[in-house]
Amino acid sequence: MNSPRTTLYRDKHNAKLMGVCSGIADYTGTDVLWVRLGLMILTFAGMAGITIPAYFIAGLLLNKKPPHLYVDQEEQKYWQGVRQSPQRTAREIRAKFRDVDRRLAAVETHYVSSNKSLTAEIERLR
């Protein structure tokens, strides 16, 4: 999964400080408020020696999110699902294709059964 859509970025567009929390929220598909609250709770719960340096290191190491990474919200939700559970996303895509195939078969059956000349032509070709 080397797609740029499956990489963790700093999200400077929704940033308060360096964009690390908003990047994590974008990556996981959670609300940025919960990520920021989690960071604050960890910081004030005595983990400040770890969370503050980790935040600034992540801010320095992570690349800035490309401005046009997603076309729309639907594509963003899709890629968040891929990052969270690739197997589930693959199952959902297979289910959608099965549904499309089933509906196409129904349309084909309806069209062929209601068109007597087409049915006769198909039978002639067999």
Disulfide bonds with the S-S distance in Angstrom:
none
